[in-house]
Amino acid sequence: MKIALVTDAWKPQINGVVTTLVELIEKVQAQGHEVEVIHPGLFKTRPCPGYAGIDLAVRPAKELKHRLDAFAPHAIHIATEGPLGWAARRYCIKQKLAFTTAYHTRFPEILKAALRIPLWMGYALFRYFHKPSAGVMVPTQGVLELLTSRGFGQLRRWTHGVDTDLFGFSAQAVEHELLAGLRRPIALYVGRVSYEKNIEAFLSMPWHGSKVVCGVGPLESSLKARDATVRWLGVLPRGVLAGVYAGADVFTFPSRNETFGLVMLEAMSCGTPVAAYPVDGPLEVLVRPTGDDPQIYGGVLSEDLGKASLEALHIERTQPRAHAGLFSWSSSAQLFLSHLVVNPHSDAKLS
């Protein structure tokens, strides 16, 4: 089957959406499907205001139409709600083609934090974007319930995975050159240093060891100037990042607005326990349903982030690794394929 995947988030960006799409495409192609990725690198771009390192396509409609016409996909998936996403949406509606979409990021919350746009306005815009979709893929049950309450329809559960080979297990926190000289225990944060990540909660929590931040974003300069005791590592290659995960004693995840949180799975795969708030994202990653009494595996959830980080230090590293192993990219890819909609002109099969 020929699948067109349209995304405003793509390499060289480093974030959870790009990681998800790269892993997804690899597994889908391994099953014999042909995937055409339409991404900003194929177009004239400009930087996204307020987000250094993220470039957006400028007036992509004509070139996007040319590429989709030439590829003649059996199924079209629109991964993001940026300029390429809107252009692909218009194309599909005009051509009377079914398409699916995904809700990777809680942009209404970002718009509120960054620009003070009311939540109802943000959700109204994104509800309008996804309304014609034949299936809106969401990563957690919590996001599905949130969007249902906001009037979204055609929602489909689609969980994610982790590369347990790349993010290899360490039975104890290892020594790593990027962490040299730091007092233990080491609390690590990995992710964008931006409005929606609530990183200030991590930086301000009481901690008797060291704090490390790996990532970049619009708040990086101001936060670095405020706290010189934190070690800031910027963006690292994924192989190096795996070693940093393995060298940390706890992975502290302060976000309250995450749709999933792949970085938690990556840390857990290395054996590093997670501390987080009991909100959507962490609840999806850390909670294992067991009848009427769901259990938390691989970390600690608490409204007191510092307390959760301290308690997580007592978790055996085998536990987060075992739990991370339940999340497979192969299963995620199969679920993705099952949600796609083949257009009537095609005799392609989803499997």
C-alpha positions in Angstrom: 0.0 0.0 0.0 1.2 3.5 -0.8 0.8 5.9 2.2 1.4 9.6 2.1 2.4 11.0 5.5 2.2 14.8 5.7 4.1 16.4 8.7 5.3 19.8 9.8 7.6 18.0 12.3 10.5 16.3 10.8 14.3 15.9 10.9 16.5 17.7 11.9 14.0 18.6 14.6 14.4 16.6 17.8 11.2 15.9 19.6 8.7 13.2 20.5 6.6 13.7 17.3 9.6 13.3 15.0 10.8 10.2 17.0 7.4 8.7 16.7 7.1 9.2 13.0 10.6 8.0 12.2 10.1 4.8 14.2 6.6 4.3 12.7 7.8 4.7 9.1 10.6 2.2 9.7 8.2 -0.4 11.0 5.5 0.3 8.3 8.1 0.0 5.5 9.3 -3.3 7.0 5.8 -4.7 6.5 6.1 -3.9 2.8 4.3 -0.6 2.5 5.6 2.4 0.6 5.6 5.6 2.6 6.1 9.1 1.0 6.9 11.7 3.7 6.0 15.2 2.8 7.9 17.5 5.2 9.1 21.1 5.5 12.6 20.2 4.1 10.9 19.9 0.6 9.7 23.5 0.6 10.8 27.0 1.2 10.7 27.6 5.0 10.8 30.2 7.7 11.5 29.8 11.4 8.5 29.2 13.7 8.0 32.4 15.8 9.3 31.7 19.3 10.6 28.2 18.6 14.2 28.3 17.3 15.1 25.1 15.4 11.6 24.6 14.0 11.1 25.6 10.4 7.7 25.8 8.8 6.8 25.5 5.1 5.8 28.7 3.3 2.8 28.6 0.9 3.2 24.9 0.3 -0.2 24.2 -1.3 0.9 24.1 -5.0 4.0 21.9 -4.4 2.1 19.7 -2.0 -0.6 19.1 -4.6 2.0 18.2 -7.2 3.7 15.7 -4.9 0.4 14.0 -3.8 -0.9 13.9 -7.4 2.4 12.3 -8.6 2.5 9.7 -5.7 -1.2 8.8 -5.9 -1.4 7.4 -2.4 -3.9 4.8 -1.4 -4.1 6.4 2.1 -3.3 9.9 3.4 -2.3 10.6 7.0 -1.9 14.2 8.2 0.4 14.1 11.3 0.4 17.8 12.4 -1.7 20.9 12.3 0.9 23.3 10.8 1.0 24.9 7.3 1.6 21.5 5.6 -1.2 19.9 7.6 -3.7 22.7 6.6 -2.6 22.5 3.0 -3.1 18.7 2.9 -6.4 19.0 4.6 -7.6 21.4 1.9 -6.3 19.2 -0.8 -8.1 16.1 0.5 -11.4 18.0 0.9 -11.2 19.4 -2.6 -10.3 16.0 -4.1 -13.0 14.3 -2.0 -10.3 12.0 -0.5 -10.6 10.4 3.0 -7.7 11.1 5.3 -6.7 10.5 8.9 -5.0 12.8 11.4 -3.2 12.7 14.7 -3.3 14.7 17.9 0.3 14.6 19.0 0.6 17.9 20.9 -1.7 19.9 23.2 -1.3 23.1 21.2 -4.2 24.9 22.9 -2.3 24.8 26.2 0.9 26.0 24.4 -1.0 28.9 22.8 -2.4 29.8 26.2 1.0 29.7 27.9 2.9 31.5 25.2 0.3 33.9 23.8 -2.5 33.9 26.4 -5.0 32.7 23.8 -8.0 31.3 25.7 -8.3 27.5 25.8 -11.7 27.6 24.2 -10.4 29.4 21.2 -7.5 27.0 20.7 -9.7 24.0 21.0 -12.3 25.5 18.6 -9.5 25.9 16.0 -8.2 22.4 16.4 -11.7 20.9 16.5 -12.3 22.6 13.2 -9.0 21.2 11.8 -9.8 17.6 12.7 -13.5 17.6 12.0 -13.3 16.2 8.4 -10.8 13.5 9.5 -11.9 9.9 9.1 -10.0 9.0 12.2 -8.1 11.2 14.7 -5.3 9.1 16.3 -4.6 10.0 20.0 -1.9 8.4 22.2 -3.8 7.9 25.5 -7.2 7.2 26.9 -6.9 10.5 28.8 -6.4 12.5 25.7 -9.3 10.7 24.0 -11.6 11.6 26.9 -10.4 15.2 26.9 -11.0 15.7 23.2 -14.4 14.0 23.5 -15.4 16.5 26.2 -14.2 19.3 23.8 -16.5 18.0 21.0 -14.0 16.1 18.8 -15.2 13.1 17.0 -13.8 10.0 15.2 -11.2 9.5 17.9 -8.9 6.4 17.7 -6.5 5.1 20.4 -2.9 4.8 19.1 -0.2 4.1 21.7 3.6 4.5 21.0 6.7 2.4 21.7 10.4 2.5 22.6 13.6 1.1 21.1 14.9 -1.1 23.9 18.0 -2.0 21.9 19.1 1.7 21.5 18.1 2.5 25.1 19.9 -0.4 26.7 19.5 -1.5 30.3 21.9 -0.7 33.1 21.5 -2.4 36.4 22.9 0.6 38.2 23.4 4.2 37.2 26.6 4.4 35.1 29.3 7.0 35.1 29.1 9.2 32.0 31.6 11.9 30.9 28.8 14.5 30.5 27.8 13.9 34.1 31.3 13.9 35.5 31.8 15.7 38.8 28.2 15.9 39.6 27.0 15.1 43.1 24.6 12.2 43.3 21.8 11.5 43.1 21.3 13.0 39.6 17.9 14.0 38.6 17.5 14.3 34.8 15.0 16.2 32.6 15.0 15.6 28.8 12.7 17.6 26.5 12.0 21.0 25.0 12.8 23.9 27.3 9.5 25.6 26.5 6.3 27.0 27.9 4.2 23.8 28.0 6.8 21.6 29.7 6.5 23.2 33.2 10.3 22.8 33.6 10.3 25.5 36.3 8.7 22.9 38.6 11.8 20.6 38.1 14.3 23.5 38.6 12.6 24.7 41.8 12.0 21.4 43.5 14.2 20.7 46.6 17.0 18.3 45.7 20.1 17.2 47.6 22.0 16.1 44.5 22.4 17.5 41.0 20.0 18.4 38.3 20.7 18.0 34.6 18.6 19.4 31.6 19.0 18.0 28.1 17.1 20.0 25.5 16.7 23.4 24.0 13.8 25.8 23.5 12.5 29.3 23.9 13.0 29.5 27.7 16.5 28.1 27.7 18.5 31.4 27.9 16.4 32.9 30.7 16.3 29.8 32.8 20.1 29.2 32.4 20.7 32.7 33.6 18.6 32.2 36.7 20.2 28.9 37.8 23.9 28.2 37.3 23.8 25.1 39.5 22.0 23.1 36.8 24.1 21.3 34.1 22.6 22.1 30.7 23.6 19.7 28.0 21.6 21.0 25.0 20.6 18.5 22.3 22.5 15.2 22.1 22.6 12.5 19.5 20.3 9.7 20.5 23.1 7.2 21.2 24.8 9.7 23.6 21.4 10.5 25.1 20.9 6.8 26.0 24.1 6.9 28.0 23.0 10.0 29.9 19.6 8.3 30.7 21.6 5.4 32.0 23.8 7.7 34.1 20.9 9.4 35.9 19.5 8.2 39.2 16.0 9.4 38.5 14.2 10.9 35.5 12.0 13.8 36.6 9.2 14.7 34.3 7.4 17.9 35.3 5.0 18.4 32.3 1.3 18.5 33.1 0.1 18.8 29.5 1.8 15.8 27.8 -0.1 13.7 25.3 2.2 10.8 25.9 5.9 11.4 26.9 8.3 9.2 24.9 11.2 10.4 27.0 9.8 8.6 30.0 9.8 5.3 28.2 13.4 5.9 26.9 14.6 6.6 30.5 12.8 3.5 31.8 14.2 1.3 29.1 17.7 2.2 30.4 16.5 1.3 33.9 16.1 4.8 35.2 12.9 5.3 37.3 10.5 8.1 36.6 9.0 10.8 38.9 6.0 12.7 37.5 2.7 14.2 38.3 -0.3 11.9 38.2 -1.6 13.4 35.0 -2.3 12.1 31.5 0.9 11.0 29.8 2.6 9.7 33.0 -0.6 7.8 33.8 -0.5 6.1 30.4 3.2 5.2 30.6 3.5 4.2 34.2 0.1 2.7 35.1 -0.5 -1.0 34.3 -4.2 -2.0 34.5 -4.7 -4.9 36.8 -8.4 -5.3 37.2 -10.0 -2.9 39.6 -6.6 -2.0 41.2 -4.2 -0.5 38.6 -0.6 -0.5 39.7 2.2 2.0 39.0 5.4 0.4 37.5 8.7 2.0 36.9 8.3 5.2 38.9 6.4 7.3 41.3 3.5 9.7 40.7 2.7 12.5 43.1 1.6 16.1 43.2 4.8 16.7 45.1 7.5 16.3 42.4 10.4 16.5 44.8 8.9 13.7 47.0 8.2 11.6 43.9 11.8 12.0 42.8 13.1 10.9 46.2 10.9 7.9 46.4 11.8 6.8 42.9 15.4 6.4 44.0 14.3 3.3 45.9 12.9 1.5 42.8 15.0 -1.4 41.5 16.1 -0.5 38.0 14.8 -3.9 36.6 11.2 -2.7 37.2 11.2 0.3 34.8 13.1 -1.7 32.2 10.5 -4.6 32.3 7.6 -2.2 32.1 9.1 -0.3 29.1 9.4 -3.6 27.3 5.6 -3.7 27.1 5.6 -0.8 24.6 6.5 -2.0 21.1 7.0 0.1 17.9 5.9 -2.9 15.9 2.5 -3.0 17.7 2.2 0.7 17.4 2.8 0.5 13.6 0.2 -2.3 13.3 -2.4 -0.2 15.2 -1.6 2.8 13.0 -2.2 0.8 9.8 -5.5 -0.5 11.2 -6.7 3.1 11.6 -5.9 4.3 8.1 -8.6 4.7 5.5 -8.1 3.5 2.0 -9.7 5.7 -0.6 -12.3 4.0 -2.9 -10.3 4.3 -6.1 -7.7 2.0 -4.6 -7.7 -1.8 -4.2 -4.8 -1.6 -1.7 -5.0 -3.6 1.5 -4.1 -2.4 5.0 -2.2 -5.6 5.9 
